[in-house]
């Protein structure tokens, strides 16, 4: 399969700490994004990703068109999507220029993109999955088409679980307190925290919060340190967020 030939790549993403090698290739008249593991721990992540994409359907979630099993674990082949990752994290640092550009878009455009992220996670929740390692590096925004894509959801887990390590993978800016405590229950309320931090981060700007006070109150509840004080599910958070948006019109 010619789209697996790395020497045909027009771009290679190798300056990462995920344990994966990714690259873009042109083959069969189309562009493809290929992702494969180069470390043992990354094989489990790609296996999880394959399971997630088999279960979840939403237009904003970029799904692989091929999952190819091999001795080094699965290779995932995605359709190429144009856009800019809002946080291009590498081993050398983080490029947040796209994030700053996004945060300065008209508020209505930002809110439409946020609604796509939220709606996608209602579908994730309905399929029985918990978001893990959700942060702005998962958001690919096409500034020309005004479209939000969700990518690299490799750490999402099926169902609630008890944390059996000292912490989960992820960005501290988005993670809930329980993700750093061995023995904690990681469930829908943990996912609500990540979505609340997404709303807060993407509607913020160098000059401060750009949303309404009602929306800020929704974020405050979603990101409460105590999980029992958060919205119980992503769907409840989405309902509260949309109601807050309507009340601010």
BASE-351036 format. One line per field, with one value per atom (N, C-alpha, C): residue number from 1; residue in one letter; atom name; x, y, z. Coordinates in Angstrom, 2 decimals. Layout:
pos (NUM  ...)
code (A  ...)
site (CA  ...)
east (X  ...)
north (Y  ...)
up (Z  ...)
***
This chain:
pos (1  1  1  2  2  2  3  3  3  4  4  4  5  5  5  6  6  6  7  7  7  8  8  8  9  9  9  10  10  10  11  11  11  12  12  12  13  13  13  14  14  14  15  15  15  16  16  16  17  17  17  18  18  18  19  19  19  20  20  20  21  21  21  22  22  22  23  23  23  24  24  24  25  25  25  26  26  26  27  27  27  28  28  28  29  29  29  30  30  30  31  31  31  32  32  32  33  33  33  34  34  34  35  35  35  36  36  36  37  37  37  38  38  38  39  39  39  40  40  40  41  41  41  42  42  42  43  43  43  44  44  44  45  45  45  46  46  46  47  47  47  48  48  48  49  49  49  50  50  50  51  51  51  52  52  52  53  53  53  54  54  54  55  55  55  56  56  56  57  57  57  58  58  58  59  59  59  60  60  60  61  61  61  62  62  62  63  63  63  64  64  64  65  65  65  66  66  66  67  67  67  68  68  68  69  69  69  70  70  70  71  71  71  72  72  72  73  73  73  74  74  74  75  75  75  76  76  76  77  77  77  78  78  78  79  79  79  80  80  80  81  81  81  82  82  82  83  83  83  84  84  84  85  85  85  86  86  86  87  87  87  88  88  88  89  89  89  90  90  90  91  91  91  92  92  92  93  93  93  94  94  94  95  95  95  96  96  96  97  97  97  98  98  98  99  99  99  100  100  100  101  101  101  102  102  102  103  103  103  104  104  104  105  105  105  106  106  106  107  107  107  108  108  108  109  109  109  110  110  110  111  111  111  112  112  112  113  113  113  114  114  114  115  115  115  116  116  116  117  117  117  118  118  118  119  119  119  120  120  120  121  121  121  122  122  122  123  123  123  124  124  124  125  125  125  126  126  126  127  127  127  128  128  128  129  129  129  130  130  130  131  131  131  132  132  132  133  133  133  134  134  134  135  135  135  136  136  136  137  137  137  138  138  138  139  139  139  140  140  140  141  141  141  142  142  142  143  143  143  144  144  144  145  145  145  146  146  146  147  147  147  148  148  148  149  149  149  150  150  150  151  151  151  152  152  152  153  153  153  154  154  154  155  155  155  156  156  156  157  157  157  158  158  158  159  159  159  160  160  160  161  161  161  162  162  162  163  163  163  164  164  164  165  165  165  166  166  166  167  167  167  168  168  168  169  169  169  170  170  170  171  171  171  172  172  172  173  173  173  174  174  174  175  175  175  176  176  176  177  177  177  178  178  178  179  179  179  180  180  180  181  181  181  182  182  182  183  183  183  184  184  184  185  185  185  186  186  186  187  187  187  188  188  188  189  189  189  190  190  190  191  191  191  192  192  192  193  193  193  194  194  194  195  195  195  196  196  196  197  197  197  198  198  198  199  199  199  200  200  200  201  201  201  202  202  202  203  203  203  204  204  204  205  205  205  206  206  206  207  207  207  208  208  208  209  209  209  210  210  210  211  211  211  212  212  212  213  213  213  214  214  214  215  215  215  216  216  216  217  217  217  218  218  218  219  219  219  220  220  220  221  221  221  222  222  222  223  223  223  224  224  224  225  225  225  226  226  226  227  227  227  228  228  228  229  229  229  230  230  230  231  231  231  232  232  232  233  233  233  234  234  234  235  235  235  236  236  236  237  237  237  238  238  238  239  239  239  240  240  240  241  241  241  242  242  242  243  243  243  244  244  244  245  245  245  246  246  246  247  247  247  248  248  248  249  249  249)
code (X  X  X  X  X  X  X  X  X  X  X  X  X  X  X  X  X  X  X  X  X  X  X  X  X  X  X  X  X  X  X  X  X  X  X  X  X  X  X  X  X  X  X  X  X  X  X  X  X  X  X  X  X  X  X  X  X  X  X  X  X  X  X  X  X  X  X  X  X  X  X  X  X  X  X  X  X  X  X  X  X  X  X  X  X  X  X  X  X  X  X  X  X  X  X  X  X  X  X  X  X  X  X  X  X  X  X  X  X  X  X  X  X  X  X  X  X  X  X  X  X  X  X  X  X  X  X  X  X  X  X  X  X  X  X  X  X  X  X  X  X  X  X  X  X  X  X  X  X  X  X  X  X  X  X  X  X  X  X  X  X  X  X  X  X  X  X  X  X  X  X  X  X  X  X  X  X  X  X  X  X  X  X  X  X  X  X  X  X  X  X  X  X  X  X  X  X  X  X  X  X  X  X  X  X  X  X  X  X  X  X  X  X  X  X  X  X  X  X  X  X  X  X  X  X  X  X  X  X  X  X  X  X  X  X  X  X  X  X  X  X  X  X  X  X  X  X  X  X  X  X  X  X  X  X  X  X  X  X  X  X  X  X  X  X  X  X  X  X  X  X  X  X  X  X  X  X  X  X  X  X  X  X  X  X  X  X  X  X  X  X  X  X  X  X  X  X  X  X  X  X  X  X  X  X  X  X  X  X  X  X  X  X  X  X  X  X  X  X  X  X  X  X  X  X  X  X  X  X  X  X  X  X  X  X  X  X  X  X  X  X  X  X  X  X  X  X  X  X  X  X  X  X  X  X  X  X  X  X  X  X  X  X  X  X  X  X  X  X  X  X  X  X  X  X  X  X  X  X  X  X  X  X  X  X  X  X  X  X  X  X  X  X  X  X  X  X  X  X  X  X  X  X  X  X  X  X  X  X  X  X  X  X  X  X  X  X  X  X  X  X  X  X  X  X  X  X  X  X  X  X  X  X  X  X  X  X  X  X  X  X  X  X  X  X  X  X  X  X  X  X  X  X  X  X  X  X  X  X  X  X  X  X  X  X  X  X  X  X  X  X  X  X  X  X  X  X  X  X  X  X  X  X  X  X  X  X  X  X  X  X  X  X  X  X  X  X  X  X  X  X  X  X  X  X  X  X  X  X  X  X  X  X  X  X  X  X  X  X  X  X  X  X  X  X  X  X  X  X  X  X  X  X  X  X  X  X  X  X  X  X  X  X  X  X  X  X  X  X  X  X  X  X  X  X  X  X  X  X  X  X  X  X  X  X  X  X  X  X  X  X  X  X  X  X  X  X  X  X  X  X  X  X  X  X  X  X  X  X  X  X  X  X  X  X  X  X  X  X  X  X  X  X  X  X  X  X  X  X  X  X  X  X  X  X  X  X  X  X  X  X  X  X  X  X  X  X  X  X  X  X  X  X  X  X  X  X  X  X  X  X  X  X  X  X  X  X  X  X  X  X  X  X  X  X  X  X  X  X  X  X  X  X  X  X  X  X  X  X  X  X  X  X  X  X  X  X  X  X  X  X  X  X  X  X  X  X  X  X  X  X  X  X  X  X  X  X  X  X  X  X  X  X  X  X  X  X  X  X  X  X  X  X  X  X  X  X  X  X  X  X  X  X  X  X  X  X  X  X  X  X  X  X  X  X  X  X  X  X  X  X  X  X  X  X  X  X)
site (N  CA  C  N  CA  C  N  CA  C  N  CA  C  N  CA  C  N  CA  C  N  CA  C  N  CA  C  N  CA  C  N  CA  C  N  CA  C  N  CA  C  N  CA  C  N  CA  C  N  CA  C  N  CA  C  N  CA  C  N  CA  C  N  CA  C  N  CA  C  N  CA  C  N  CA  C  N  CA  C  N  CA  C  N  CA  C  N  CA  C  N  CA  C  N  CA  C  N  CA  C  N  CA  C  N  CA  C  N  CA  C  N  CA  C  N  CA  C  N  CA  C  N  CA  C  N  CA  C  N  CA  C  N  CA  C  N  CA  C  N  CA  C  N  CA  C  N  CA  C  N  CA  C  N  CA  C  N  CA  C  N  CA  C  N  CA  C  N  CA  C  N  CA  C  N  CA  C  N  CA  C  N  CA  C  N  CA  C  N  CA  C  N  CA  C  N  CA  C  N  CA  C  N  CA  C  N  CA  C  N  CA  C  N  CA  C  N  CA  C  N  CA  C  N  CA  C  N  CA  C  N  CA  C  N  CA  C  N  CA  C  N  CA  C  N  CA  C  N  CA  C  N  CA  C  N  CA  C  N  CA  C  N  CA  C  N  CA  C  N  CA  C  N  CA  C  N  CA  C  N  CA  C  N  CA  C  N  CA  C  N  CA  C  N  CA  C  N  CA  C  N  CA  C  N  CA  C  N  CA  C  N  CA  C  N  CA  C  N  CA  C  N  CA  C  N  CA  C  N  CA  C  N  CA  C  N  CA  C  N  CA  C  N  CA  C  N  CA  C  N  CA  C  N  CA  C  N  CA  C  N  CA  C  N  CA  C  N  CA  C  N  CA  C  N  CA  C  N  CA  C  N  CA  C  N  CA  C  N  CA  C  N  CA  C  N  CA  C  N  CA  C  N  CA  C  N  CA  C  N  CA  C  N  CA  C  N  CA  C  N  CA  C  N  CA  C  N  CA  C  N  CA  C  N  CA  C  N  CA  C  N  CA  C  N  CA  C  N  CA  C  N  CA  C  N  CA  C  N  CA  C  N  CA  C  N  CA  C  N  CA  C  N  CA  C  N  CA  C  N  CA  C  N  CA  C  N  CA  C  N  CA  C  N  CA  C  N  CA  C  N  CA  C  N  CA  C  N  CA  C  N  CA  C  N  CA  C  N  CA  C  N  CA  C  N  CA  C  N  CA  C  N  CA  C  N  CA  C  N  CA  C  N  CA  C  N  CA  C  N  CA  C  N  CA  C  N  CA  C  N  CA  C  N  CA  C  N  CA  C  N  CA  C  N  CA  C  N  CA  C  N  CA  C  N  CA  C  N  CA  C  N  CA  C  N  CA  C  N  CA  C  N  CA  C  N  CA  C  N  CA  C  N  CA  C  N  CA  C  N  CA  C  N  CA  C  N  CA  C  N  CA  C  N  CA  C  N  CA  C  N  CA  C  N  CA  C  N  CA  C  N  CA  C  N  CA  C  N  CA  C  N  CA  C  N  CA  C  N  CA  C  N  CA  C  N  CA  C  N  CA  C  N  CA  C  N  CA  C  N  CA  C  N  CA  C  N  CA  C  N  CA  C  N  CA  C  N  CA  C  N  CA  C  N  CA  C  N  CA  C  N  CA  C  N  CA  C  N  CA  C  N  CA  C  N  CA  C  N  CA  C  N  CA  C  N  CA  C  N  CA  C  N  CA  C  N  CA  C  N  CA  C  N  CA  C  N  CA  C  N  CA  C  N  CA  C  N  CA  C  N  CA  C  N  CA  C  N  CA  C  N  CA  C  N  CA  C  N  CA  C  N  CA  C  N  CA  C  N  CA  C  N  CA  C  N  CA  C  N  CA  C  N  CA  C  N  CA  C  N  CA  C  N  CA  C  N  CA  C  N  CA  C  N  CA  C  N  CA  C  N  CA  C  N  CA  C  N  CA  C  N  CA  C  N  CA  C  N  CA  C)
east (0.84  0.00  0.88  0.73  1.70  1.60  0.43  0.34  1.08  1.65  2.47  3.95  4.31  5.73  6.18  6.98  7.40  8.24  8.97  9.82  8.99  7.68  6.80  6.18  6.56  5.92  6.21  5.19  5.40  5.61  5.33  5.62  5.76  6.71  6.95  6.87  6.11  6.00  6.76  8.06  8.90  9.46  9.20  9.71  8.63  8.20  7.13  7.59  6.86  7.19  6.13  5.28  4.16  4.57  5.76  6.17  5.64  5.03  4.50  5.25  5.27  5.76  4.58  4.41  3.30  3.84  3.14  3.56  2.39  2.50  1.50  2.04  1.22  1.63  0.53  0.95  0.01  0.03  -1.14  -1.25  -2.69  -2.85  -4.18  -5.03  -4.36  -5.06  -5.54  -5.12  -5.56  -4.38  -4.63  -3.65  -4.10  -3.11  -3.39  -2.47  -2.96  -2.16  -1.95  -0.69  -0.35  0.30  -0.13  0.40  0.72  1.96  2.35  3.24  3.31  4.07  5.54  6.40  7.83  8.32  7.40  7.70  6.59  6.92  5.94  4.72  4.93  3.79  2.83  3.36  2.51  1.61  2.01  1.17  -0.18  -0.17  -1.42  -2.30  -1.68  -2.45  -3.16  -2.44  -3.05  -4.11  -3.93  -4.97  -6.23  -6.04  -7.18  -7.87  -7.06  -7.63  -8.48  -8.01  -8.78  -10.12  -10.11  -11.37  -12.32  -11.79  -12.63  -13.30  -12.52  -13.07  -14.03  -13.92  -14.90  -16.24  -16.21  -17.43  -18.08  -17.29  -17.78  -17.97  -19.10  -19.38  -19.78  -18.98  -19.34  -18.54  -19.16  -18.52  -17.23  -17.11  -15.92  -14.76  -15.02  -13.98  -13.37  -12.07  -11.40  -11.11  -11.72  -11.62  -10.66  -9.93  -9.08  -9.93  -9.45  -10.13  -9.56  -8.35  -7.73  -7.04  -7.21  -6.45  -5.73  -4.42  -3.62  -2.80  -3.04  -2.31  -0.93  0.05  1.42  2.16  3.40  4.19  4.48  4.45  4.69  3.39  2.29  1.01  0.29  -0.87  -1.65  -1.04  -1.22  -0.94  -2.28  -2.48  -3.75  -3.57  -4.44  -4.39  -5.65  -5.46  -6.56  -6.62  -7.77  -7.82  -7.10  -6.40  -5.71  -6.74  -6.65  -7.53  -6.69  -7.05  -6.34  -6.69  -5.74  -5.98  -4.71  -4.85  -3.73  -4.05  -3.11  -3.29  -3.14  -4.09  -4.09  -2.96  -2.35  -1.12  -0.24  0.74  1.63  2.76  2.51  3.50  4.58  5.82  6.96  7.91  8.93  9.93  10.73  10.66  11.43  10.61  9.33  8.50  7.11  6.40  5.03  4.84  4.22  3.91  2.44  2.19  0.81  0.33  0.98  0.55  -0.85  -1.17  -2.52  -3.55  -3.20  -4.12  -4.41  -3.39  -3.59  -4.45  -4.22  -5.04  -6.49  -6.71  -8.06  -8.76  -8.05  -8.64  -9.04  -8.49  -8.81  -9.87  -10.41  -11.51  -12.76  -13.74  -15.01  -15.59  -16.16  -16.66  -17.66  -18.52  -19.52  -18.86  -17.75  -17.05  -16.40  -15.82  -15.23  -16.31  -17.47  -18.55  -19.06  -19.08  -19.50  -18.51  -17.23  -16.20  -16.29  -16.53  -16.70  -17.90  -18.96  -20.16  -19.87  -19.00  -18.60  -17.85  -16.94  -16.18  -17.12  -18.06  -18.99  -19.89  -20.45  -21.34  -20.61  -19.35  -18.56  -18.40  -18.25  -18.04  -19.34  -20.47  -21.73  -21.77  -21.30  -21.23  -20.22  -19.08  -18.07  -18.68  -19.38  -20.00  -21.07  -21.87  -22.92  -22.34  -21.12  -20.45  -19.76  -19.80  -19.24  -17.78  -17.25  -15.83  -15.62  -14.46  -14.06  -12.89  -12.96  -11.83  -10.62  -9.47  -8.19  -7.20  -6.40  -5.40  -6.05  -7.19  -7.81  -7.20  -6.69  -6.12  -6.09  -5.53  -5.62  -4.81  -3.93  -3.24  -4.15  -5.37  -6.35  -7.27  -7.09  -8.00  -7.30  -7.80  -7.28  -8.32  -7.96  -8.94  -8.55  -9.51  -9.33  -9.83  -8.91  -9.29  -9.96  -9.69  -10.32  -11.76  -11.96  -13.30  -14.09  -13.44  -14.10  -14.66  -13.78  -14.22  -13.26  -13.84  -13.06  -13.03  -11.82  -11.64  -11.05  -11.39  -10.78  -9.87  -8.63  -7.61  -6.88  -6.10  -5.21  -5.94  -7.04  -7.80  -7.36  -6.07  -5.53  -5.64  -5.83  -5.83  -7.24  -8.27  -9.64  -9.87  -10.59  -10.74  -12.21  -12.47  -13.86  -14.34  -15.31  -15.92  -15.11  -15.78  -15.10  -14.08  -13.02  -11.98  -11.29  -10.55  -9.77  -8.33  -7.78  -6.42  -5.41  -4.64  -3.68  -2.23  -2.05  -0.72  -0.74  0.40  0.49  -0.17  -0.39  -1.08  -1.44  -2.40  -2.75  -1.91  -1.76  -1.12  -1.99  -1.37  -2.15  -1.46  -2.08  -1.61  -2.20  -1.36  -1.83  -2.87  -2.80  -3.74  -5.18  -5.34  -6.67  -7.09  -6.17  -6.45  -7.14  -7.99  -8.69  -7.80  -8.05  -7.21  -7.13  -8.24  -8.23  -7.34  -6.94  -6.06  -4.62  -4.35  -3.01  -2.99  -4.07  -4.18  -4.44  -3.46  -3.63  -4.84  -5.67  -6.85  -8.11  -7.97  -9.14  -10.02  -11.31  -12.24  -12.21  -11.96  -11.96  -13.22  -14.11  -15.41  -15.92  -17.23  -17.80  -17.52  -17.46  -17.21  -15.77  -14.87  -13.50  -13.49  -14.27  -14.39  -15.03  -16.00  -16.63  -15.59  -14.68  -13.62  -12.78  -12.39  -11.59  -12.34  -13.63  -14.43  -14.60  -14.74  -14.82  -13.55  -12.41  -11.13  -10.99  -11.54  -11.54  -12.32  -13.51  -14.33  -13.60  -13.03  -12.34  -11.14  -10.36  -9.11  -9.36  -10.31  -10.50  -11.32  -12.08  -12.80  -12.03  -10.85  -9.97  -9.13  -8.50  -7.63  -6.66  -5.63  -4.70  -5.38  -6.54  -7.26  -8.26  -8.37  -9.25  -10.44  -11.37  -12.54  -13.42  -13.81  -14.60  -16.06  -16.39  -17.76  -18.58  -19.80  -20.71  -20.46  -21.05  -20.96  -21.69  -22.80  -23.52  -22.67  -21.97  -21.08  -19.92  -19.42  -18.33  -18.77  -20.02  -20.54  -20.63  -20.99  -21.02  -19.61  -18.63  -17.24  -16.79  -17.16  -16.76  -17.27  -18.52  -19.05  -18.35  -18.15  -17.55  -16.14  -15.42  -14.02  -13.84  -14.90  -14.79  -13.82  -12.95  -12.00  -12.66  -13.84  -14.56  -15.48  -15.25  -16.07  -17.57  -17.96  -19.39  -20.10  -19.35  -19.95  -20.02  -19.47  -19.50  -20.80  -21.02  -22.11  -21.86  -22.90  -22.69  -22.23  -22.54  -22.20  -21.93  -21.30  -21.05  -22.36  -23.36  -24.63  -25.25  -25.12  -25.65  -24.86  -23.56  -22.73  -23.14  -23.35  -23.73  -25.07  -26.03  -27.32  -27.15  -26.35  -26.13  -25.42  -24.45  -23.68  -24.57  -25.38  -26.25  -27.30  -27.82  -28.77  -28.11  -26.88  -26.16  -25.92  -25.63  -25.42  -26.68  -27.81  -29.08  -29.44  -29.14  -29.51  -28.67  -27.53  -26.64  -26.89  -27.79  -28.07  -28.89)
north (-1.19  0.00  1.24  2.05  3.13  4.21  4.34  5.37  5.00  3.80  3.43  3.72  4.13  4.35  5.72  5.69  6.94  7.79  7.15  7.93  8.75  8.54  9.34  10.50  10.67  11.66  13.08  13.93  15.35  16.12  15.47  16.05  14.90  15.06  14.05  14.72  14.12  14.63  13.68  13.92  13.00  13.65  14.95  15.64  15.64  14.44  14.29  13.36  13.39  12.50  11.44  11.22  10.28  8.84  8.61  7.27  6.83  7.76  7.47  8.26  7.72  8.43  8.67  9.92  10.28  11.01  10.85  11.54  11.64  12.60  12.79  12.30  11.56  11.05  11.33  11.40  11.49  10.16  9.54  8.24  8.04  7.32  6.99  8.23  9.33  10.56  11.35  10.97  11.66  11.84  12.66  12.83  12.04  11.46  10.63  11.01  10.77  10.95  9.57  9.16  7.82  7.92  7.05  7.08  5.66  5.46  4.13  4.27  3.22  3.24  2.94  3.63  3.31  2.93  2.95  2.49  1.56  0.67  -0.33  0.32  1.38  1.99  2.66  3.09  3.73  2.73  1.46  0.45  0.34  0.40  0.34  1.54  2.72  3.92  3.79  3.28  3.16  2.07  1.03  0.01  0.61  1.45  2.15  3.04  3.76  4.66  3.90  2.74  1.94  1.53  1.17  0.81  1.97  3.14  4.35  4.65  4.64  5.03  3.99  2.77  1.75  1.99  2.71  2.89  4.25  5.27  6.66  7.17  7.82  8.46  9.91  10.83  12.25  12.93  13.87  14.52  15.24  15.71  16.46  15.56  14.29  13.35  12.72  12.94  12.38  10.91  10.04  8.59  7.98  6.93  6.25  5.51  5.50  4.73  3.32  3.14  1.82  1.64  0.49  0.09  -1.20  -1.12  -2.22  -2.84  -4.09  -4.77  -5.19  -5.10  -5.50  -5.92  -6.34  -6.82  -5.69  -4.45  -3.30  -2.65  -3.38  -2.82  -2.27  -1.67  -1.18  0.08  0.20  1.44  2.03  3.30  3.96  4.92  4.81  5.65  6.51  7.82  8.77  9.58  10.09  11.09  12.35  13.00  14.24  15.37  16.11  17.26  18.52  19.52  20.79  21.53  22.28  23.07  23.26  23.93  24.20  23.63  22.85  22.33  23.50  23.63  24.79  24.77  23.61  23.54  22.50  22.92  21.98  21.60  20.62  20.22  19.35  19.64  18.84  18.67  17.86  17.68  18.95  19.87  21.11  22.25  22.03  23.10  23.06  24.17  24.23  25.48  25.29  26.41  26.76  27.90  28.29  29.44  29.68  30.78  30.55  29.29  29.00  29.21  28.86  29.06  30.54  31.37  32.80  33.36  32.88  33.32  32.91  31.68  31.19  32.01  32.31  33.05  34.48  34.96  36.31  36.34  35.19  35.14  35.78  36.16  36.63  35.61  36.07  35.17  34.16  34.60  33.68  32.52  32.78  31.70  30.75  31.28  30.43  29.56  30.15  29.39  28.27  28.49  27.43  26.27  26.60  25.56  24.80  25.53  24.88  23.95  24.35  23.51  22.19  22.23  20.99  20.07  20.65  19.85  19.22  20.01  19.50  18.41  18.66  17.67  16.37  16.46  15.26  14.46  15.15  14.43  13.88  14.40  13.74  12.38  12.35  11.08  10.14  10.68  9.87  9.25  10.07  9.60  8.54  8.76  7.81  6.46  6.47  5.21  4.55  5.19  4.59  4.89  5.94  6.28  7.50  7.52  8.61  9.35  10.68  11.42  11.37  11.06  11.12  11.81  12.70  13.45  14.34  14.93  15.94  17.29  17.96  19.30  19.97  21.20  21.94  21.32  20.36  19.63  18.66  18.45  17.58  18.37  19.68  20.53  21.04  20.64  21.06  21.99  23.26  24.22  24.68  24.58  25.06  26.50  27.45  28.86  29.32  28.64  29.01  28.50  27.25  26.64  26.89  27.47  27.73  26.42  25.42  24.09  23.53  22.93  22.30  20.79  20.22  18.77  18.32  17.10  16.49  15.36  15.40  14.44  13.89  12.83  12.28  11.98  11.28  10.89  9.50  9.26  7.91  7.37  8.25  7.79  7.61  7.85  7.70  6.25  6.06  4.73  4.31  3.02  2.54  2.39  3.21  3.10  3.71  3.92  4.44  3.41  3.90  3.00  3.62  2.79  3.22  3.43  4.59  4.93  4.04  3.28  2.35  2.83  4.11  4.71  6.03  6.70  7.95  9.12  9.01  10.05  9.52  10.18  9.88  10.75  10.35  11.24  12.45  13.57  14.75  16.04  17.13  18.47  18.91  19.37  19.81  20.93  21.70  22.80  22.31  21.05  20.50  19.41  18.92  17.73  18.05  17.10  17.22  16.72  17.18  16.75  15.24  14.53  13.08  12.33  12.99  12.33  12.22  12.76  12.69  11.86  11.12  10.37  8.90  8.08  6.63  6.15  5.33  4.81  5.64  6.80  7.63  6.99  7.32  6.90  7.94  7.48  8.34  8.02  9.01  8.73  9.94  10.00  11.06  12.45  12.57  13.87  14.34  13.38  13.73  14.30  13.69  14.21  15.58  15.82  17.14  18.20  17.86  18.82  19.19  18.21  18.49  19.38  19.14  19.97  21.38  21.49  22.81  23.61  22.94  23.62  24.00  23.19  23.52  24.80  24.89  26.09  27.31  27.15  28.26  28.71  27.75  28.08  28.72  28.17  28.65  29.94  30.24  31.52  32.59  32.23  33.22  33.87  34.95  35.67  36.47  37.06  37.88  38.94  39.43  40.47  39.90  38.57  37.96  37.24  36.87  36.08  36.81  36.12  36.74  36.29  35.33  34.86  35.68  35.21  35.90  35.42  36.11  35.69  34.37  34.16  32.90  31.73  31.95  30.91  30.65  31.71  31.55  30.73  30.88  30.10  28.62  28.32  26.93  26.34  27.10  26.65  26.43  27.33  27.21  25.90  25.56  24.30  23.10  23.15  22.02  21.72  22.74  22.56  22.57  22.35  22.33  21.22  21.49  20.45  19.18  19.30  18.14  17.61  16.39  15.86  15.87  15.71  15.64  16.96  18.06  19.37  19.73  18.88  19.14  18.65  19.01  18.40  16.90  16.09  14.64  13.99  14.60  14.01  15.12  14.76  15.73  16.28  15.43  15.90  16.98  16.85  17.87  19.17  19.06  20.25  20.97  20.22  20.83  21.55  20.94  21.60  22.91  22.89  24.10  25.17  24.75  25.71  26.37  25.58  26.15  27.06  26.72  27.58  28.90  28.83  30.05  30.92  30.30  31.08  31.78  31.10  31.71  32.87  32.69  33.74  34.99  34.86  36.02  36.77  36.25  36.90  38.16)
up (0.00  0.00  0.00  -1.02  -1.23  -0.17  0.50  1.51  2.79  2.87  4.02  3.79  2.60  2.27  2.79  3.86  4.48  3.54  2.62  1.72  0.72  0.69  -0.15  0.62  1.88  2.75  2.29  2.33  2.07  3.37  4.51  5.82  6.82  7.75  8.78  10.14  11.05  12.42  13.33  13.49  14.27  15.53  15.75  16.94  18.01  18.42  19.41  20.52  21.63  22.74  22.96  21.95  22.09  21.86  21.31  20.94  19.60  18.86  17.54  16.47  15.29  14.11  13.20  12.78  11.91  10.69  9.58  8.36  7.39  6.49  5.45  4.13  3.39  2.08  1.06  -0.19  -1.30  -2.03  -2.14  -2.82  -3.26  -4.34  -4.86  -5.10  -5.47  -5.79  -4.59  -3.39  -2.18  -1.23  -0.21  0.85  2.08  2.78  3.94  5.09  6.30  7.50  8.11  8.22  8.68  10.06  10.97  12.34  12.77  13.23  13.71  14.94  15.72  16.97  16.71  17.44  17.42  18.82  19.81  21.17  21.62  22.53  22.97  23.61  24.42  25.10  24.12  22.98  21.98  21.26  21.25  20.60  21.30  22.64  23.38  23.07  22.91  22.60  21.25  20.25  18.93  18.91  19.72  19.84  20.47  21.50  22.11  21.08  20.29  19.28  18.29  17.87  16.92  17.51  18.80  19.46  19.57  19.92  20.02  18.69  17.62  16.32  15.76  16.23  15.84  16.51  17.65  18.44  18.26  17.92  17.92  16.50  16.27  14.99  15.24  14.74  14.75  13.66  12.97  11.83  12.19  13.44  13.83  14.22  14.48  14.90  13.65  13.45  12.28  12.55  11.73  11.93  10.91  11.30  10.32  9.30  8.07  7.03  6.94  7.49  7.53  8.88  9.49  10.68  10.30  10.17  9.65  10.78  11.09  12.15  11.66  12.57  12.24  13.49  13.32  14.46  15.45  14.99  15.87  16.33  16.21  16.59  15.38  15.59  14.44  13.82  12.53  11.82  11.43  11.77  11.49  10.32  9.34  8.15  8.12  8.26  8.32  7.03  6.67  5.60  6.07  5.18  5.53  5.68  6.77  6.98  7.08  6.31  6.37  7.65  8.15  9.34  10.15  11.28  12.19  13.55  14.11  15.47  16.44  17.36  18.25  19.26  19.45  20.23  19.57  18.82  18.14  19.10  19.97  20.98  20.34  20.67  20.22  21.39  21.20  22.25  22.46  21.53  21.62  22.22  22.45  23.00  22.40  22.51  22.03  21.19  20.02  19.14  19.36  19.96  20.28  19.41  18.29  17.43  16.89  16.54  16.04  17.14  18.38  19.49  19.69  19.65  19.81  18.69  17.48  16.34  16.55  17.02  17.26  18.34  19.41  20.52  20.14  19.01  18.57  17.47  17.12  16.16  16.77  15.94  16.50  17.47  18.56  19.60  19.04  18.12  17.56  16.83  16.15  15.44  16.44  17.49  18.53  19.17  19.45  20.07  19.17  17.86  16.94  16.98  17.03  17.10  18.43  19.51  20.81  20.82  20.15  20.10  19.39  18.39  17.71  18.66  19.44  20.41  21.43  21.93  22.93  22.35  21.17  20.55  20.27  19.85  19.61  20.89  22.02  23.28  23.86  23.45  23.78  23.06  21.82  21.08  21.72  22.15  22.84  24.11  24.87  26.11  25.82  24.80  24.44  24.04  23.51  23.13  24.31  25.49  26.69  26.93  26.30  26.44  27.34  28.02  28.90  28.25  28.10  27.54  28.46  27.89  28.59  27.66  28.20  27.42  26.36  26.73  25.86  26.19  25.19  25.36  23.99  23.92  22.67  21.53  21.83  20.78  20.05  20.56  19.90  18.96  18.91  18.14  16.89  15.75  14.45  13.83  13.67  13.16  11.76  10.86  9.48  9.44  9.43  9.47  8.18  7.08  5.82  5.72  6.14  6.07  7.35  8.38  9.67  10.24  10.32  10.76  11.79  12.84  13.89  13.71  13.80  13.77  15.10  15.53  16.70  16.25  16.73  16.31  17.54  17.34  18.38  19.69  19.60  20.79  21.25  21.25  21.43  22.85  23.83  25.23  25.80  25.01  25.52  25.94  27.07  27.64  27.64  27.42  27.46  28.90  29.29  30.60  31.72  32.85  34.04  34.53  35.19  35.66  36.88  37.59  38.75  38.30  38.62  38.21  38.95  38.19  38.80  38.66  38.37  38.29  39.04  39.08  39.84  39.13  37.82  37.08  35.70  35.08  33.69  32.77  31.50  30.55  30.27  29.96  29.62  30.01  29.61  29.93  31.26  32.18  33.49  33.36  32.30  32.11  31.95  31.55  31.27  32.26  33.06  33.85  35.18  35.61  36.88  38.02  39.25  40.38  40.54  40.29  40.50  39.52  38.44  37.47  37.96  39.14  39.73  41.01  41.28  42.55  42.25  42.55  42.37  43.17  42.57  43.23  43.00  42.32  42.04  40.97  41.04  40.00  38.88  37.68  36.49  35.72  35.61  34.99  34.22  33.98  33.16  33.73  35.06  35.67  35.42  35.26  34.88  33.46  32.58  31.22  31.19  32.07  32.17  32.53  33.42  33.80  32.58  31.77  30.58  29.60  29.46  28.56  29.12  30.44  31.06  30.85  30.99  30.76  29.28  28.39  26.97  26.71  27.27  27.13  27.68  28.86  29.51  28.69  28.23  27.54  26.18  25.43  24.07  23.99  25.04  25.07  25.85  26.29  26.90  25.81  26.15  25.23  26.09  25.47  26.27  27.10  26.64  27.40  28.39  28.48  29.46  28.85  29.70  29.33  28.33  27.25  26.19  26.21  27.05  27.12  28.10  28.36  29.28  30.71  31.65  33.05  33.27  32.54  32.66  32.15  31.06  30.54  31.50  32.12  33.08  34.29  34.67  35.80  35.42  34.19  33.72  33.77  33.32  33.36  34.80  35.68  37.08  37.68  37.38  37.91  37.26  35.97  35.26  35.75  36.19  36.58  38.10  38.83  40.30  40.72  41.69  42.13  42.64  43.23  43.74  42.65  42.17  41.08  41.36  42.63  42.95  42.73  42.60  42.36  40.87  40.01  38.57  37.95  36.69  35.94  35.89  36.00  36.09  34.80  33.68  32.39  31.37  30.27  29.21  28.67  28.53  27.99  28.87  30.20  31.11  31.00  30.85  30.64  29.36  28.29  27.02  27.14  27.81  28.00  28.76  29.82  30.62  29.80  29.00  28.19  27.13  26.48  25.44  26.05  27.21  27.89  28.28  28.76  29.13  27.92  26.77  25.56  25.11  25.21  24.81  25.74  27.04  27.99  27.85  27.14  26.98  25.69  24.84  23.54  23.76)
***
